[in-house]
Amino acid sequence: MNDYILFMHDDSDERSPFNSEASWNSYFAMLRASGRFSGGSSIGLGECVSRNGQPKPITSHLSGYIRVEAESLEGARRFLTGNPVIESGGTVEIRELPRS
């Protein structure tokens, strides 16, 4: 089993009926029922820090993340079903969290 992180971008239609508290509650209930949900959160303000030179600006289009366990990238993609960001026309970035 692999760990994946789903990064929600802030490009969804906020007026969409899918982008509601009820939709998020339903989606999280589905994730919890899967037994493969490892947590998540919205993402607030922050900063980039660099030891050498000028740090780059923060990645401003990220609005939240969700961690899941799946057999493969395709398996992680299945967790996008019902995701309010996707359902509202937005973007979710899926990244594997390699074990090292």
C-alpha positions as CSV (number, residue, x, y, z in Angstrom):
1,M,0.0,0.0,0.0
2,N,1.3,3.5,-0.9
3,D,0.6,6.9,0.6
4,Y,-0.7,9.7,-1.6
5,I,-1.5,13.3,-1.0
6,L,-4.3,15.1,-2.9
7,F,-3.6,18.8,-3.2
8,M,-6.7,20.9,-3.7
9,H,-6.2,24.0,-5.9
10,D,-8.3,27.1,-5.4
11,D,-9.7,27.2,-8.9
12,S,-13.1,25.7,-8.3
13,D,-16.4,27.5,-8.8
14,E,-17.3,28.7,-5.3
15,R,-20.9,29.2,-6.4
16,S,-21.2,25.5,-7.4
17,P,-23.8,23.5,-5.4
18,F,-21.1,20.9,-5.1
19,N,-18.8,23.3,-3.2
20,S,-20.8,23.3,0.0
21,E,-20.3,22.1,3.6
22,A,-22.8,19.3,3.0
23,S,-20.8,18.1,0.0
24,W,-17.5,18.1,2.0
25,N,-19.2,16.3,4.9
26,S,-20.5,13.6,2.5
27,Y,-17.1,13.3,0.8
28,F,-15.2,12.9,4.1
29,A,-17.7,10.3,5.3
30,M,-17.0,8.3,2.1
31,L,-13.2,8.7,2.7
32,R,-13.5,7.6,6.3
33,A,-15.7,4.6,5.3
34,S,-13.0,3.5,2.9
35,G,-10.5,2.8,5.7
36,R,-7.8,4.5,3.7
37,F,-8.2,8.1,4.8
38,S,-5.1,9.4,6.7
39,G,-6.2,13.0,7.3
40,G,-6.2,16.3,5.7
41,S,-6.7,20.0,6.2
42,S,-7.2,23.4,4.6
43,I,-4.0,25.3,4.0
44,G,-3.6,28.8,5.5
45,L,-1.0,31.5,5.0
46,G,2.7,30.8,5.3
47,E,6.1,31.5,3.9
48,C,8.9,30.0,2.0
49,V,12.3,30.0,3.7
50,S,15.7,29.6,2.1
51,R,19.1,29.5,3.6
52,N,20.7,30.8,0.4
53,G,19.4,33.8,-1.3
54,Q,15.8,35.0,-1.8
55,P,13.2,32.4,-1.1
56,K,10.5,31.8,-3.8
57,P,6.9,33.0,-3.1
58,I,4.6,30.4,-1.5
59,T,2.5,28.3,-3.8
60,S,-0.6,30.4,-3.6
61,H,-3.1,28.3,-5.5
62,L,-3.1,25.4,-3.0
63,S,-6.1,25.5,-0.6
64,G,-6.0,22.1,1.1
65,Y,-4.8,18.5,1.2
66,I,-6.0,15.0,1.9
67,R,-3.8,12.0,2.6
68,V,-5.0,8.5,1.4
69,E,-3.6,5.0,1.0
70,A,-3.9,3.3,-2.3
71,E,-2.3,0.5,-4.3
72,S,-1.4,2.8,-7.2
73,L,-1.8,6.3,-8.7
74,E,-5.0,4.9,-10.4
75,G,-6.3,3.8,-7.0
76,A,-5.6,7.2,-5.5
77,R,-7.5,8.8,-8.5
78,R,-10.6,6.9,-7.5
79,F,-10.7,9.0,-4.3
80,L,-11.6,12.0,-6.5
81,T,-15.1,10.7,-7.0
82,G,-17.4,13.1,-5.2
83,N,-14.5,15.5,-4.3
84,P,-16.1,19.0,-4.1
85,V,-13.2,20.7,-5.8
86,I,-13.3,18.3,-8.8
87,E,-17.1,18.4,-8.9
88,S,-17.0,22.2,-8.9
89,G,-14.7,22.3,-12.0
90,G,-11.4,22.7,-10.0
91,T,-8.1,20.9,-10.0
92,V,-6.7,18.3,-7.6
93,E,-3.0,17.3,-7.8
94,I,-2.2,13.8,-6.8
95,R,1.3,13.0,-5.5
96,E,2.8,9.8,-4.2
97,L,4.6,10.1,-0.8
98,P,7.6,7.7,-1.4
99,R,8.9,5.8,1.6
100,S,12.6,6.4,1.9
